[in-house]
C-alpha cells in the first residue's frame, strides 16, 4: 500500500562501496571516492504477435541482466585484482638506480638482483646506455662490462622491494565473484525530521549477493585525466553461480539477484502505527511461561516482530500472573487479569491491553 502523503525522496551520489568475500565476509575492496555508480537492469520482453491485426498475444521475458556500474576516482590495485580473479601481494619487483664505484674492474650492486617481470635474465643497464648486461645473482657483479677502477657508474637493475605491491593478470576469463554493497545518500525536499541533518533523509543500501566483475583492468596514463578504478559487474543467480562451481556461501538462504534497503536517519521506529497482540488474549498454565505474542503494526498494516526488551509490560493483578522485562508471562494462580503493553518510540507512545487467562 502506498502512503499518498509520503515524502518525495531523491538519491544522489554514493558514500561507500564494499566488496566482501562471499565465504568469509572479509572486505576485499572498499572505496568512498566513487565518481559514478548505479544498478542497471535490462530484460527482453520477447513479445509474440498473432491473430487478426497481429496484436501482441503474450510477452515472454528472456535475456535478463542486472549490472552494477561503478567507477572510483582513486586508483586501487586491489580493485583491479578482483576484476581478473587474482590477488595482491607485497615484495614486488621494481627498478632501482644505484651509483656504484668500480673496484678491480668490477661493478658490484648492493641489493639482491632479480629478473624483471617478463624477462628470464637478471639484467641491467649502465649509465644511460641502452645496452643490456647481466648480473651474477650470487656475487652481485655485473657481467661483461669493462669498468675503470675508481670511476662511479649508475647501474639500473631490478630487485624485490618489500613494500611494493603487485598482481599478475593470469587470464581475462575468470573475474572474481563477490558480495557487493553500495551506500547512497537519500534526500528529501520536505526537510528531514532532524534539523541537524539538513535535507538528508537516510541511505539507500544496494546489495548484490553474487556479483561477478567484468575483467576491466584498464589504466589511463592521461596527462590531464587521472586513472580511475572501474568496478563494473553483473549479478549472478544462485543456481548459475553454483552450477559453475563458484562459492555461493554457507547457506542457500540468499537466492535473490539483489536487495535494496531504504534506511532513515531519524530513527528506527518512524513507521510504527500501533501495537497488537496476536489472538487477542494470552493463555498460560500455573507455573508455566509463555512469550507475549505482541507485534508492531506498521503504517502499511504490516506486522513486525519487535525487540521485546524495547517494550514495557505491566500485569494488573500480580497475584494471578507476572511478566518479565522481555515480555515472558508466568502463571501464578488460576484466574484472569490484564496485561498492559507500551512502546515509546521517537517521541511517540503506543499502548495496547490484552486479557491473560491462567488455567
C-alpha positions as CSV (number, residue, x, y, z in Angstrom):
1,X,0.0,0.0,0.0
2,X,1.3,3.4,-0.9
3,X,1.1,6.3,1.5
4,X,-0.1,9.3,-0.5
5,X,1.5,11.6,2.0
6,X,4.9,10.1,1.6
7,X,7.9,12.4,1.3
8,X,9.4,12.9,-2.1
9,X,12.9,11.3,-1.9
10,X,15.9,11.9,-4.1
11,X,19.1,9.8,-4.4
12,X,22.3,11.5,-5.4
13,X,25.9,10.3,-5.1
14,X,27.5,7.3,-3.4
15,X,29.1,7.4,0.0
16,X,30.7,3.9,0.1
17,X,31.1,0.7,-1.8
18,X,32.3,-2.7,-0.4
19,X,33.3,-6.0,-2.0
20,X,33.1,-8.9,0.5
21,X,34.4,-12.4,0.3
22,X,31.2,-14.5,0.0
23,X,32.5,-17.3,2.2
24,X,34.4,-15.4,4.9
25,X,32.9,-11.9,4.9
26,X,36.3,-10.3,4.7
27,X,36.4,-6.9,3.0
28,X,38.3,-7.4,-0.3
29,X,37.7,-3.8,-1.6
30,X,36.5,-0.5,-0.2
31,X,36.2,3.0,-1.6
32,X,34.5,6.2,-0.6
33,X,35.7,8.0,-3.7
34,X,33.1,6.8,-6.2
35,X,32.5,9.2,-9.1
36,X,29.7,7.3,-10.6
37,X,27.7,4.2,-9.5
38,X,24.4,2.6,-10.0
39,X,22.4,-0.5,-10.9
40,X,21.2,-1.0,-14.4
41,X,18.6,-3.7,-15.2
42,X,17.5,-5.0,-18.6
43,X,15.2,-7.7,-19.9
44,X,13.9,-8.6,-23.4
45,X,10.2,-9.0,-23.1
46,X,10.0,-11.1,-26.2
47,X,6.5,-10.2,-27.4
48,X,4.7,-12.7,-29.6
49,X,2.2,-11.5,-32.2
50,X,-0.7,-13.4,-33.6
51,X,-4.3,-13.1,-34.7
52,X,-6.3,-10.5,-36.7
53,X,-4.3,-7.3,-36.8
54,X,-1.3,-9.2,-35.5
55,X,-1.6,-7.8,-31.9
56,X,0.7,-8.8,-29.0
57,X,-0.7,-12.1,-27.6
58,X,1.8,-12.6,-24.8
59,X,5.2,-11.3,-23.7
60,X,7.7,-14.0,-22.6
61,X,10.7,-12.5,-20.8
62,X,14.2,-13.6,-21.7
63,X,17.8,-12.4,-21.6
64,X,17.6,-10.5,-18.3
65,X,20.6,-8.8,-16.7
66,X,21.3,-6.8,-13.6
67,X,24.5,-4.8,-13.9
68,X,26.5,-2.7,-11.4
69,X,28.2,0.3,-12.9
70,X,30.7,1.9,-10.6
71,X,33.8,4.0,-11.2
72,X,36.0,5.2,-8.3
73,X,38.2,8.3,-8.7
74,X,41.0,6.7,-6.7
75,X,43.5,4.1,-8.0
76,X,43.2,0.6,-6.5
77,X,45.4,-2.3,-7.3
78,X,43.1,-4.5,-5.2
79,X,40.1,-3.5,-7.3
80,X,41.9,-4.4,-10.5
81,X,42.9,-7.8,-9.0
82,X,39.2,-8.6,-8.3
83,X,38.4,-7.7,-11.9
84,X,40.6,-10.6,-13.2
85,X,40.3,-13.0,-10.2
86,X,43.9,-12.7,-8.9
87,X,45.5,-11.5,-5.6
88,X,47.6,-8.6,-4.5
89,X,50.8,-9.3,-2.6
90,X,53.8,-7.4,-1.3
91,X,57.5,-7.9,-2.2
92,X,57.0,-6.8,-5.8
93,X,59.9,-6.5,-8.3
94,X,60.8,-2.9,-9.0
95,X,63.7,-1.0,-10.7
96,X,66.5,0.8,-8.9
97,X,69.3,3.2,-9.9
98,X,72.4,2.8,-7.8
99,X,75.7,4.6,-8.1
100,X,78.5,2.0,-7.9
101,X,82.2,2.7,-7.8
102,X,84.3,0.2,-9.8
103,X,86.8,-1.9,-7.9
104,X,89.1,-4.3,-9.5
105,X,87.4,-3.7,-12.8
106,X,84.1,-4.9,-11.4
107,X,80.8,-3.3,-10.5
108,X,79.0,-4.9,-7.6
109,X,75.4,-3.8,-6.6
110,X,74.2,-3.7,-3.1
111,X,70.7,-5.2,-3.5
112,X,70.0,-8.8,-4.4
113,X,69.2,-8.6,-8.1
114,X,66.4,-10.4,-9.9
115,X,64.9,-10.7,-13.3
116,X,62.3,-8.0,-14.1
117,X,58.7,-9.1,-14.9
118,X,58.6,-10.6,-18.4
119,X,62.3,-11.4,-18.6
120,X,64.3,-14.6,-18.0
121,X,67.6,-12.8,-17.4
122,X,68.8,-10.8,-14.4
123,X,69.6,-7.8,-16.5
124,X,70.9,-4.3,-16.0
125,X,71.9,-1.2,-17.9
126,X,74.9,1.1,-17.3
127,X,74.6,4.9,-17.2
128,X,72.2,6.0,-19.9
129,X,73.3,3.3,-22.4
130,X,70.6,1.1,-23.9
131,X,72.8,-2.0,-24.0
132,X,71.9,-4.7,-21.6
133,X,74.2,-6.6,-19.2
134,X,73.6,-9.4,-16.8
135,X,74.3,-9.6,-13.1
136,X,75.5,-12.7,-11.3
137,X,72.9,-13.4,-8.6
138,X,75.5,-14.9,-6.2
139,X,78.3,-12.4,-6.4
140,X,76.0,-9.4,-7.5
141,X,78.7,-8.5,-10.0
142,X,77.8,-7.0,-13.4
143,X,79.0,-9.4,-16.2
144,X,80.7,-8.4,-19.4
145,X,81.3,-4.8,-18.6
146,X,84.8,-3.3,-18.5
147,X,84.8,-0.8,-15.7
148,X,87.7,1.5,-14.8
149,X,88.8,1.4,-11.2
150,X,87.7,4.4,-9.1
151,X,85.1,5.5,-11.6
152,X,81.4,5.7,-10.5
153,X,78.7,4.3,-12.7
154,X,74.9,4.4,-12.5
155,X,73.6,0.8,-12.6
156,X,70.0,0.4,-13.4
157,X,68.7,-3.0,-12.3
158,X,65.8,-4.8,-10.5
159,X,65.2,-6.2,-7.0
160,X,62.4,-7.3,-4.7
161,X,61.1,-4.3,-2.6
162,X,59.1,-5.4,0.5
163,X,56.7,-2.5,0.3
164,X,55.9,-2.8,-3.4
165,X,52.5,-4.3,-4.1
166,X,52.0,-6.4,-7.2
167,X,49.5,-8.5,-9.0
168,X,49.5,-10.8,-12.1
169,X,46.9,-10.9,-14.7
170,X,46.6,-14.7,-15.4
171,X,43.6,-14.6,-17.6
172,X,40.7,-12.3,-18.5
173,X,38.2,-15.0,-18.4
174,X,38.0,-15.6,-14.6
175,X,36.8,-12.5,-12.8
176,X,36.2,-12.6,-9.1
177,X,32.7,-13.2,-7.7
178,X,31.9,-11.1,-4.5
179,X,29.1,-9.8,-2.4
180,X,28.8,-6.2,-3.4
181,X,27.2,-3.4,-1.4
182,X,26.8,0.3,-2.2
183,X,25.6,3.0,0.2
184,X,23.9,6.0,-1.4
185,X,22.6,9.2,0.3
186,X,18.8,9.9,0.1
187,X,17.5,13.5,0.4
188,X,14.0,15.0,0.9
189,X,12.7,18.3,-0.2
190,X,10.4,18.4,2.8
191,X,13.2,18.5,5.3
192,X,14.5,15.7,7.5
193,X,13.0,15.3,11.0
194,X,16.4,16.0,12.5
195,X,17.2,19.6,11.6
196,X,20.9,18.9,12.1
197,X,20.8,16.6,9.1
198,X,19.6,19.3,6.7
199,X,17.8,17.7,3.7
200,X,19.4,14.2,4.3
201,X,16.6,11.7,4.8
202,X,18.6,8.5,5.0
203,X,20.6,6.0,3.0
204,X,19.9,3.5,0.2
205,X,21.8,0.2,0.5
206,X,22.0,-1.9,-2.6
207,X,23.4,-5.4,-2.1
208,X,24.3,-7.9,-4.8
209,X,24.8,-11.3,-3.1
210,X,26.8,-12.7,-6.1
211,X,28.4,-10.1,-8.4
212,X,30.9,-11.2,-11.0
213,X,33.3,-8.4,-12.2
214,X,33.8,-7.6,-15.8
215,X,37.5,-8.1,-16.2
216,X,38.3,-4.4,-16.5
217,X,41.9,-3.6,-15.6
218,X,42.2,-0.5,-17.8
219,X,44.6,2.1,-16.6
220,X,44.7,5.6,-18.2
221,X,48.0,7.5,-18.3
222,X,46.4,10.7,-19.5
223,X,48.3,13.9,-18.7
224,X,45.1,15.7,-17.6
225,X,42.7,12.9,-16.5
226,X,43.7,10.7,-13.6
227,X,43.4,6.9,-13.8
228,X,40.2,5.6,-12.2
229,X,39.2,2.2,-10.9
230,X,36.3,0.6,-12.8
231,X,34.3,-1.8,-10.6
232,X,31.6,-2.9,-13.1
233,X,30.0,-6.3,-12.6
234,X,26.9,-8.4,-13.2
235,X,24.6,-10.1,-10.7
236,X,24.6,-13.9,-10.9
237,X,21.7,-16.1,-9.9
238,X,22.3,-18.6,-7.1
239,X,21.8,-21.5,-9.4
240,X,24.0,-20.0,-12.1
241,X,26.8,-19.4,-9.6
242,X,26.7,-22.8,-8.0
243,X,26.3,-24.5,-11.4
244,X,29.6,-23.0,-12.5
245,X,31.4,-24.1,-9.3
246,X,31.5,-20.7,-7.8
247,X,31.4,-20.4,-4.0
248,X,27.8,-19.4,-3.0
249,X,28.4,-19.2,0.7
250,X,27.5,-21.5,3.5
251,X,23.7,-21.2,3.0
252,X,21.1,-21.2,0.2
253,X,19.1,-18.6,2.1
254,X,20.1,-15.7,-0.2
255,X,18.7,-16.7,-3.6
256,X,17.8,-13.2,-4.8
257,X,19.6,-11.2,-7.5
258,X,19.7,-8.0,-5.4
259,X,18.3,-6.3,-2.4
260,X,17.6,-2.6,-1.8
261,X,17.0,-1.2,1.7
262,X,16.0,2.4,2.5
263,X,17.2,3.4,6.0
264,X,16.0,6.7,7.5
265,X,18.5,8.6,9.7
266,X,15.7,9.9,12.0
267,X,15.2,6.7,13.9
268,X,14.2,3.1,13.7
269,X,10.5,3.4,14.7
270,X,9.2,6.2,12.4
271,X,6.9,3.8,10.5
272,X,5.3,2.3,13.6
273,X,1.5,2.9,13.8
274,X,0.5,0.8,16.8
275,X,0.7,-2.5,18.8
276,X,-1.4,-5.6,18.5
277,X,-1.5,-8.9,20.4
278,X,-1.9,-11.8,18.1
279,X,-5.0,-13.8,19.1
280,X,-6.4,-11.0,21.2
281,X,-5.5,-12.8,24.5
282,X,-3.0,-14.9,26.3
283,X,-3.5,-18.4,27.9
284,X,-0.9,-19.8,30.3
285,X,-0.9,-22.6,32.9
286,X,0.0,-22.2,36.5
287,X,3.8,-22.2,36.9
288,X,4.1,-22.2,33.1
289,X,5.6,-19.5,30.9
290,X,4.6,-18.0,27.5
291,X,6.1,-15.2,25.4
292,X,3.7,-12.3,24.9
293,X,2.7,-12.5,21.1
294,X,2.8,-8.8,20.6
295,X,3.6,-7.3,17.2
296,X,4.4,-3.9,15.8
297,X,1.8,-2.6,13.3
298,X,3.5,-0.5,10.6
299,X,1.8,2.3,8.6
300,X,1.2,-0.1,5.7
301,X,-0.5,-2.6,8.0
302,X,2.5,-5.0,8.0
303,X,3.1,-6.8,11.3
304,X,6.7,-6.8,12.5
305,X,8.3,-8.9,15.2
306,X,9.6,-6.4,17.9
307,X,12.6,-6.4,20.1
308,X,10.7,-7.5,23.2
309,X,13.1,-5.7,25.5
310,X,12.2,-2.3,24.0
311,X,8.6,-2.6,25.2
312,X,7.3,-2.2,28.8
313,X,4.9,-4.6,30.4
314,X,2.5,-4.4,33.4
315,X,0.3,-7.1,34.9
316,X,-2.8,-5.6,36.6
317,X,-3.2,-8.5,39.1
318,X,0.3,-9.7,40.0
319,X,-1.2,-12.5,42.2
320,X,-2.5,-14.1,39.0
321,X,0.5,-13.7,36.8
322,X,3.8,-11.9,36.4
323,X,5.7,-10.6,33.4
324,X,9.4,-10.2,32.8
325,X,11.1,-7.2,31.2
326,X,11.3,-9.2,28.0
327,X,7.6,-10.0,27.9
328,X,7.7,-13.5,29.2
329,X,4.5,-14.2,31.3
330,X,4.4,-16.7,34.1
331,X,1.1,-18.1,35.5
332,X,0.9,-17.9,39.3
333,X,-2.8,-18.7,40.2
334,X,-6.0,-19.7,38.3
335,X,-7.9,-16.6,37.2
336,X,-8.0,-13.7,34.7
337,X,-6.1,-10.5,34.6
338,X,-4.9,-7.9,32.1
339,X,-1.5,-7.1,30.5
340,X,-0.7,-3.5,29.5
341,X,2.0,-3.2,26.8
342,X,3.6,0.1,26.0
343,X,6.1,1.4,23.5
344,X,7.8,4.8,23.4
345,X,9.5,5.5,20.1
346,X,10.8,8.7,18.5
347,X,8.8,10.9,20.9
348,X,5.5,8.9,20.4
349,X,3.8,6.4,22.7
350,X,1.7,3.4,21.8
351,X,-0.1,1.0,24.1
352,X,-2.4,-2.0,23.9
353,X,-4.2,-4.2,26.5
354,X,-5.0,-7.9,26.4
355,X,-6.5,-10.5,28.7
356,X,-4.3,-13.0,30.4
357,X,-6.1,-16.2,31.5
358,X,-4.3,-18.6,33.9
359,X,-5.7,-22.1,33.8
